[in-house]
Amino acid sequence: MESYICQSCGLPFSRKMRGTNKDLSRNSDYCSTCFQDGKFTDHHLTIQDMEKKLLDMARHHDGLTIEEAQQTIKMLPDLKRWKMTHIL
């Protein structure tokens, strides 16, 4: 099964869970939770908000441990959404 890493939340997602572009084609960079119809589902989200969101997911949902959330948080600055180089 093909697996992707969301360039917004840093979590793995499947081919079926790919986000959608404005033309409704599938986007392999972002999961459908983070990206729909060519835009981020929460465009006001900051990297600090994403860190809190990941920790909250780990505390309240199965499938993500605190340790996994902390590892994901460490890689957030390297993801496309959070890199500043894409705006230059």
Protein Blocks (a to p, Z undefined) as FASTA:
>chain_A
ZZdddfklopacdfklpccdfkopacfkbcfklogghiafblmbcfklmmmmmmmmmmmp
ghiafklmmmmmmmmmmpmklpmklmZZ
